[in-house]
Amino acid sequence: MEIKGQVAVVTGGASGLGEATARRLAAQGAKVAILDFDEAGGARTAQDIGGVSFKTDVGDESSVAAAFDGVIDALGKPRIAVNCAGIAPAKRIVGREGALSIDAFEQTIRVNLIGTFNVMSYAARAMMEQEALETGERGVVINTASIAYQDGQFGQSAYSASKGAIAAMCLPAAREMAKQGVRVMAIAPGLFNTPMMEGLPQEVTDGIVANIPFPHRLGDPAEYAQMVCQICENPYLNGTTIRLDAAVRLPQR
């Protein structure tokens, strides 16, 4: 799919992987709509790239529905949707003095998994209502998993579960939407230089980088955005999860 001229929806576009993706898609000529709970950050990115933004709680279907109504009114129906919104709390299943983390688990599943499903659902429906391109495509949905879905670390049960489900639903979703010409892909990023990582002490970051084979550094969000665009442009990529991780495998902790 040629990116130029297409409408693209990016969740989590206020920062990190989502912001880099929104900027790259806009630079390649897409009309970009940002959906983010961070209203000010989303608006700032949208202003920079000539797009639009909508404050959205991706885990709330009514919020997603309203956002898509806004996107379609402002820009038209999307052919590209990229899910980058997510949270990554670190919680033990049973913590000190027997404290449970069920509330954190529910919140993580709601934002990461249900949020991804909500946005994918509304995006796919809008894509299916469009005329097919010359290639037969009507659109592409790109979801964000994580290498934690295979290499989950201590305290990542909730996060790994949410990202594992995103990876697991990639193939059945792609199969379901194949007749309508909508592709579904997932990217499982490794250790990237995002606001989540920037908040760590330097010695912790150094320890993380020491485990990355090559390139021996944290990933640049622009490299994630590059992968998004490569998926959009290559119509034979469908129904799979791509690890983007510099060959790293996460240790137990």
C-alpha positions in Angstrom: 0.0 0.0 0.0 1.3 3.4 -0.9 1.2 5.5 2.3 0.9 8.9 0.7 -2.6 10.2 0.8 -4.0 7.6 3.1 -5.7 8.2 6.4 -3.8 6.7 9.4 -4.9 6.3 13.0 -2.2 6.0 15.6 -2.9 5.3 19.3 -0.4 6.4 21.8 0.8 9.1 19.5 1.6 11.6 22.2 5.0 10.0 23.0 7.4 7.1 22.4 6.7 4.6 19.6 3.4 6.1 18.7 4.7 9.6 18.3 7.6 8.4 16.1 5.1 6.4 14.0 2.7 9.3 13.6 5.6 11.6 12.6 7.0 9.1 10.0 3.6 8.4 8.5 2.9 12.1 8.2 6.4 12.6 6.6 5.4 10.0 4.0 2.3 11.9 3.1 -0.4 10.2 5.3 -3.2 12.2 7.0 -2.7 11.2 10.6 -5.1 11.1 13.5 -3.7 10.6 17.0 -5.8 8.8 19.7 -4.3 9.3 23.1 -5.4 9.7 26.7 -2.7 12.4 27.0 -4.8 15.2 25.4 -2.1 17.8 25.5 0.6 15.5 24.2 -1.5 14.2 21.4 -2.5 17.7 20.4 1.1 18.8 20.4 2.2 16.0 18.1 -0.8 16.5 15.8 0.0 20.2 15.5 3.6 19.5 14.6 2.6 17.1 11.8 -0.5 18.8 10.5 -2.8 16.1 11.8 -5.7 15.8 14.3 -5.9 14.4 17.7 -8.7 13.0 20.0 -8.5 12.4 23.7 -9.3 8.7 23.9 -9.5 6.0 26.5 -8.8 3.0 24.3 -10.1 0.6 26.9 -13.5 2.3 26.7 -15.5 1.3 23.6 -17.7 4.4 23.7 -14.5 6.6 23.8 -13.1 4.7 20.8 -16.4 5.0 18.9 -16.5 8.7 19.4 -12.9 9.1 18.4 -13.5 7.2 15.1 -16.5 9.3 14.4 -14.2 12.4 14.8 -11.5 10.9 12.6 -13.9 10.1 9.8 -15.5 13.5 10.0 -12.1 15.3 9.9 -10.1 13.1 7.6 -12.1 10.3 6.1 -12.1 6.6 6.7 -8.7 5.2 7.6 -6.7 2.6 5.7 -3.9 2.3 8.2 -4.3 1.8 12.0 -1.4 1.4 14.4 -2.0 0.5 18.0 0.8 1.8 20.3 -1.1 2.8 23.4 -0.2 0.7 26.4 0.9 0.6 30.0 3.6 -1.6 31.7 3.2 -1.9 35.4 5.5 -4.2 37.2 3.7 -6.2 39.9 4.1 -9.5 41.6 1.1 -11.8 41.6 1.4 -12.1 45.3 3.5 -9.3 46.8 4.7 -8.4 50.3 2.5 -9.5 53.2 0.2 -11.3 50.7 -0.9 -8.3 48.8 -2.5 -9.2 45.5 -2.2 -7.4 42.1 -5.6 -8.3 40.6 -6.5 -4.6 40.0 -3.3 -4.0 38.2 -3.8 -7.1 36.1 -7.3 -6.0 35.1 -6.2 -2.5 34.2 -3.3 -3.8 32.1 -5.6 -6.1 30.2 -8.1 -3.4 29.7 -5.7 -0.9 28.3 -3.3 -3.1 26.4 -5.5 -5.9 25.1 -9.1 -4.7 25.1 -7.9 -1.3 24.0 -6.1 -2.9 21.0 -9.1 -5.0 20.2 -11.5 -2.0 20.4 -9.4 0.1 18.0 -8.7 -2.8 15.6 -12.5 -3.5 15.5 -13.5 0.1 14.6 -10.6 0.6 12.2 -11.3 -2.7 10.4 -15.0 -1.9 10.0 -14.1 1.5 8.4 -11.6 -0.2 6.1 -14.1 -2.8 5.0 -16.5 -0.1 3.9 -14.0 1.4 1.4 -13.3 0.4 -2.2 -10.4 -1.9 -2.7 -7.2 -0.5 -4.0 -5.6 -1.8 -7.2 -3.8 -4.4 -5.1 -7.0 -5.7 -3.6 -6.2 -4.1 -0.2 -8.6 -2.1 1.8 -6.4 -1.5 4.8 -3.8 -2.7 7.3 -3.9 -2.9 11.1 -0.6 -3.1 13.0 -0.7 -4.0 16.7 2.1 -3.7 19.2 3.0 -6.8 21.2 6.3 -7.1 23.0 9.2 -9.5 23.3 7.8 -10.0 26.8 5.1 -12.2 25.3 7.9 -14.8 24.9 10.5 -13.6 27.4 8.4 -12.3 30.2 10.4 -11.2 33.3 9.8 -11.3 37.0 6.8 -9.0 37.7 5.6 -8.9 34.1 2.7 -11.5 34.4 0.1 -8.9 33.5 2.1 -7.2 30.8 3.2 -10.5 29.2 -0.4 -11.8 29.3 -1.7 -8.7 27.5 1.1 -8.8 24.9 0.9 -12.5 24.4 -2.8 -12.2 23.6 -2.1 -9.5 21.1 0.4 -11.8 19.3 -2.0 -14.7 19.5 -4.9 -12.9 17.9 -2.9 -11.7 15.0 -3.3 -14.8 12.8 -7.0 -15.4 13.4 -7.8 -11.8 12.9 -5.8 -11.8 9.6 -7.6 -14.9 8.4 -11.0 -13.4 9.4 -10.4 -10.2 7.4 -8.6 -11.7 4.4 -11.7 -11.8 2.2 -12.2 -8.1 2.8 -8.6 -7.3 1.9 -7.6 -6.1 5.4 -4.2 -7.2 6.7 -3.4 -7.6 10.4 0.2 -7.6 11.7 1.9 -7.3 15.0 5.3 -5.9 16.0 7.0 -7.2 19.2 9.5 -4.5 20.1 12.4 -5.2 22.4 14.1 -2.6 24.5 13.5 0.8 23.1 14.4 4.3 24.2 10.9 5.5 25.2 9.6 7.5 28.1 9.1 4.3 30.1 12.8 3.5 29.7 14.0 7.1 30.2 12.6 7.1 33.8 15.0 4.3 34.9 18.2 5.0 36.7 21.3 5.1 34.5 22.9 2.0 36.1 19.7 0.1 35.4 19.7 1.2 31.8 23.4 0.3 31.4 22.6 -3.2 32.7 19.8 -3.6 30.2 21.9 -2.4 27.3 24.7 -4.9 28.3 22.3 -7.7 27.4 21.6 -6.5 23.9 23.8 -8.3 21.3 23.7 -6.1 18.2 23.2 -3.2 17.7 24.5 -2.8 21.2 22.1 -0.1 22.3 18.5 0.6 23.0 16.2 0.7 19.9 15.3 4.1 18.4 11.5 4.7 18.2 12.2 5.8 14.6 13.2 2.2 13.9 9.8 1.0 15.1 8.2 3.6 12.9 10.3 2.4 9.9 9.0 -1.1 10.5 5.4 0.1 10.5 5.9 1.8 7.1 7.6 -1.3 5.7 4.6 -3.4 6.7 2.2 -0.9 5.1 4.2 -1.0 1.9 4.7 -4.8 1.6 1.3 -6.4 0.9 2.6 -9.9 1.5 3.2 -9.3 5.2 0.1 -10.6 6.9 -0.9 -12.6 10.0 2.4 -12.7 11.9 4.3 -11.1 14.7 7.7 -9.6 14.0 10.3 -9.4 16.8 12.2 -6.1 16.5 14.8 -6.6 19.2 18.5 -6.7 18.1 18.6 -10.4 19.0 18.0 -9.8 22.7 16.4 -12.4 25.0 15.3 -11.1 28.3 16.7 -12.7 31.4 14.6 -13.7 34.4 15.0 -10.3 36.0 
